[in-house]
Amino acid sequence: MSAPLLRLTPQRRAVLDVVAEAQDHPTARQVLDRVRERVHGVGAATVYRTLALLVASGQVAELRVGQGQALRYDQNVHSHAHLVCTACGQVQDTHVQLDAGDLAELTDKTSFILAGYDVRLHGRCAQCVAQDKAKEKTP
């Protein structure tokens, strides 16, 4: 059973557009700031409520990238993997192919029927690695 489509008010449309246009998997605060550039006077509660409604209706995905980290939002609601920088928190989409045979074997071994998956690969992004190298060279 799919969730009903959400009636898009101008404020909700602005929230959806901000997430859809974002390549950086923004936090709710970042979405709020970007929406306020488009719709003056929009309240934080409206944006946060709208994000929750968009997630519930399946139009936006909510990402949990690590303990203590702010939730992130993604326009791509299909299963895919993310690269998460442990230094700066940057999140990037990536494509990791999970072997269907391995997933079927997992189901056979555990009797756990998989409904989806969320793969997060943690490490350091190119910018943070470059900054680390620059610090190492500094006397």
N, C-alpha and C positions, 0 to 999 in steps of 0.2 A: 504494500500500500504506500503510495507516494504522498508526500506532504502537499497540502494545497498551495497554489501559487499565492504569493504575498501581493496585496494591493500596494502599488508603488506610489506613495506620495512624493512630492518633490524632494523632501528630505531623505526619504528612503532611497530614491533614485540616485541621489548624490552619493550616499554611502555605497551603494552597489557599484556605481561608476568608479569611485575611488579605488575600491578593492579590485575591480575588473581591470583597471588600467595599471595597477601597481605591479612591479616586477620584484619588489623587495619584501613581500610578505609582511605588511605593516602590522604594528600593534594597534590596539583600539585607540590609544592616544594619538598615534600617527594618523589613523583614519579620521579622528575627530579634527585634528589640525588641518588636514587637507580638505575635509568637508567644509570647515569654516571659511576657507578661502573661496569657496563656491557659493555657499549659502550663509549669509551673515546672520548671526544671532541664533544659530541652531545650538541646542543644548547638548551637553555631554550625555545626559540620560537618554535622549532621543537616539543618539548615535549608538550607544551601548545596547539599548533595547533593539534597535534595528539590526545590529550585527547578530544578536542572539536569534532574532526572527529569520534572518537570511540563512544562518547556519541550520536552524530547525527546518526550514523549507527546502534545504538542499541546494541553495543557490551559491553558497559560499562555504568553504571548508575552514574549520578551526584547527590550528596546529599547536600542539604542545611540544615545544622544542627542548625542554629541560626543566628540571626542578628549580623553582625560584625564578624562572624566566616568564616574562609576559606572554600571554597567548598571542599568536600571530594569525593572520587571515589570508586565505588563498582563493583566488578565483577558480583555480583548477580543482574541481571536486572529485576527479577520478583518481584512483590509486596511483600514486607515484612517490618517488623517494625525494628526500631533501638532504642537502649538505648544510650542516650547522657549524659555524665557526665558534669555537669555545672561547675565543679571545674577545671578539667584538660583537658576537651575536648575529652576524649576517646569516640569512637563510637563502639558499638557492635551490631551485628545482634541479633534479637530475633524474636520469632514467637508468634504473637497475633492473635487469630482467630477472625475475624470480622463476626458477624452473618449475613448470607445472607438475612434472613428475615428483619432485621433492615435496611440493605442496600436497599432492595426492597421498604420498607416502606418510606425511605428517598426519593427515586426516585418518588414514588407516591405523596408524600407531596409537593415536590419542582418542579417536572417535570424536574429535572436535571438528565441527563443521565450520569452516572458515567463511566469514562474510566479507572480509577485506583485509587489508594490511596497511601499516604505516611504518615506513622505513626511514630512519634518521641516521645519517652517517655524521659522526662528530669528528672535528679536526680543526685545522687552522686555515683560513682563507689566504689567498696569494698576497693580499695587502698586509696582513698581520705577519706572515712569514718574511716578507720584505722588510718590514719594520724591525723584526727580531734580528735579521741579518745586519741591518744598518746599526743597530745598538751594539752588536758584537764587534763591529769595526771601529766604533768610537772608543778612543783611549780613555 
